[in-house]
């Protein structure tokens, strides 16, 4: 997958649910998204800033 070529979005974690998270984008929209396997789920906390892949809204990294 060539995701490093595209710009990413910055989002805020609202709630973590097992292998998914509810995130809030800067425009205040909320989405239930998947977390990429390389992201440590124990580090995801409410209010955490994350990088999100733009097309599929998948969490790819923590900020």
N, C-alpha and C positions, 0 to 999 in steps of 0.2 A: 504494500500500500504506500502511495506516495503522498502522505499527508503533510510532510515537512515543507512542501512546495506552496501550500495554501496558507492564507492568514487564519489565525485562530481567534476565537472569541474568549473574553474573560467573563467568568460568571461566578456567582456566590452560591455555596452549598446551603440550602435551606433545611434539608432533612436527608438522613441516610437511611435506606431501606435495603438491608442485605446486600445484594450485588448491584443495586441501583441507587440513584440519588435524585432528589428533587433539587433543581438548580433554578436560580433567578438571574436572568440576563439584565443588563443595564437599563433596558426599556421596560422593566418590571414584569415581563412575561415569565411564567414558570413552566418548567418541563420536567418530566420524569425521564431520566437518561441512564444509559449503561456506563459502567466504569471500565476502562481498559485494564487488562490483566497486569500490566506493569505498575499500576498505581496501588500503593499500600492503603488498604481500606481502613486501617487503624488510624491513619493520619487525617482522614476526612472527618471534619467536624463542622458543626453549624457555624456559618460565617466564614469558612475557609474560601479563599479565592482560588479558582481552578482555571486551567486552560481547557477549552472545549473545541473539538473539531467542528468546523462550521457547517458542513453538509449534513452530518448525522447526529450532531450534538452529543458526541461521546466524550466523556472526561478523559483527557490524555495525560495530564500532568498537574501538579500542585504548584502554586506560586508562593 
